[in-house]
Amino acid sequence: MNLPNKITVFRMLTIPFFVACMLIKEIPYNEVIAGVIFIIASLSDLVDGKIARRYNLVTNFGKFMDPLADKLLVQSALICFMAKGLMPAWMVIVILSREFIISGFRLVAADKGIVIAAGYWGKLKTVFQMVMSVMLIFHFIHPIWQLIEDILIWASLALTIISLADYIIKNKDVLRETK
């Protein structure tokens, strides 16, 4: 297993520790530790991608597992935010639904031998979701901080919908039946 793939596996292994720190108040400094874990895991996504591309270490494992690790990390955070009352359930459901739809699209495409790369809107959505997540993990009680959180939540939701529409429009031929 090459270094980028090891970093991806590391990111996935951080998720249970992140969730535990988010939800178990008895852990000393739980939110700080959760924030540090989330930031390290998020930054590891940038690192593994750069290494893989720079040293030509792109593998099928990495193509599949890297985006999955990102989705699992962000979705775990969203569920924690919902459990803590920081995000309404309907928003979390919309965001999670987009990920399931895109994953289904990619499975259909893969079955046809088509690889669909992540698009600009999807990457922007991920960046906003990760920044929003960091803000919500630390969740300082201050009007300006809360305004920024609200803006990031709504921007993440909007980018989720925009990226889904963009993805479907650009890849609609994947769903066509071949004869």
SULVENFEN-V613257 format. One record per backbone hydrogen bond with DSSP energy under -1.0 kcal/mol. NH is the residue of the N-H (numbers start at 1). CO is the residue of the C=O. E is the energy in kcal/mol with one decimal. If there is no record, write none. Layout:
((NH | CO | E) (NH | CO | E))
This chain:
((6 | 2 | -2.0) (7 | 3 | -2.4) (8 | 4 | -2.0) (9 | 5 | -2.4) (10 | 6 | -2.5) (11 | 7 | -2.3) (12 | 8 | -1.9) (13 | 9 | -2.3) (14 | 10 | -1.2) (18 | 14 | -2.6) (19 | 15 | -2.8) (20 | 16 | -2.5) (21 | 17 | -2.3) (22 | 18 | -2.1) (23 | 19 | -2.2) (24 | 20 | -2.5) (27 | 24 | -1.5) (30 | 27 | -1.6) (33 | 29 | -2.7) (34 | 30 | -2.7) (35 | 31 | -2.4) (36 | 32 | -2.5) (37 | 33 | -2.7) (38 | 34 | -2.7) (39 | 35 | -2.6) (40 | 36 | -2.7) (41 | 37 | -2.8) (42 | 38 | -2.7) (43 | 39 | -2.7) (44 | 40 | -2.0) (47 | 43 | -2.0) (48 | 44 | -2.8) (49 | 45 | -1.6) (50 | 46 | -2.2) (51 | 47 | -2.5) (52 | 48 | -2.4) (53 | 49 | -2.3) (54 | 50 | -2.7) (55 | 51 | -2.4) (57 | 52 | -2.9) (63 | 59 | -2.4) (64 | 60 | -1.9) (65 | 61 | -3.5) (66 | 62 | -2.1) (68 | 64 | -1.1) (69 | 65 | -3.0) (70 | 66 | -1.9) (71 | 67 | -2.4) (72 | 68 | -2.8) (73 | 69 | -2.3) (74 | 70 | -2.6) (75 | 71 | -3.1) (76 | 72 | -2.1) (77 | 73 | -1.9) (78 | 74 | -2.6) (79 | 75 | -2.3) (80 | 76 | -2.1) (81 | 77 | -2.6) (82 | 78 | -2.3) (83 | 79 | -2.4) (84 | 80 | -2.0) (85 | 82 | -1.3) (86 | 81 | -3.1) (92 | 88 | -1.7) (93 | 89 | -2.7) (94 | 90 | -2.1) (95 | 91 | -2.4) (96 | 92 | -2.9) (97 | 93 | -2.6) (98 | 94 | -1.9) (99 | 95 | -1.4) (100 | 96 | -1.9) (101 | 97 | -2.6) (102 | 98 | -2.6) (103 | 99 | -2.3) (104 | 100 | -2.4) (105 | 101 | -2.5) (106 | 102 | -2.6) (107 | 103 | -2.0) (108 | 104 | -2.2) (109 | 105 | -2.6) (110 | 106 | -2.9) (111 | 107 | -2.1) (113 | 110 | -1.7) (114 | 109 | -3.0) (123 | 119 | -2.2) (124 | 120 | -2.6) (125 | 121 | -2.4) (126 | 122 | -2.1) (127 | 123 | -2.2) (128 | 124 | -2.5) (129 | 125 | -2.7) (130 | 126 | -2.3) (131 | 127 | -2.5) (132 | 128 | -2.9) (133 | 129 | -2.2) (134 | 130 | -2.1) (135 | 131 | -2.2) (136 | 132 | -2.6) (137 | 133 | -2.4) (138 | 134 | -2.0) (139 | 135 | -2.7) (142 | 140 | -1.4) (146 | 142 | -2.9) (147 | 143 | -2.0) (148 | 144 | -2.4) (149 | 145 | -2.6) (150 | 146 | -2.5) (151 | 147 | -2.5) (152 | 148 | -2.6) (153 | 149 | -2.7) (154 | 150 | -2.5) (155 | 151 | -2.6) (156 | 152 | -2.5) (157 | 153 | -2.2) (158 | 154 | -2.7) (159 | 155 | -2.9) (160 | 156 | -1.9) (161 | 157 | -2.0) (162 | 158 | -2.8) (163 | 159 | -2.7) (164 | 160 | -1.7) (165 | 161 | -2.5) (166 | 162 | -2.8) (167 | 163 | -2.3) (168 | 164 | -2.6) (169 | 165 | -2.7) (170 | 166 | -2.5) (171 | 167 | -1.5) (174 | 171 | -1.9) (175 | 172 | -1.2))
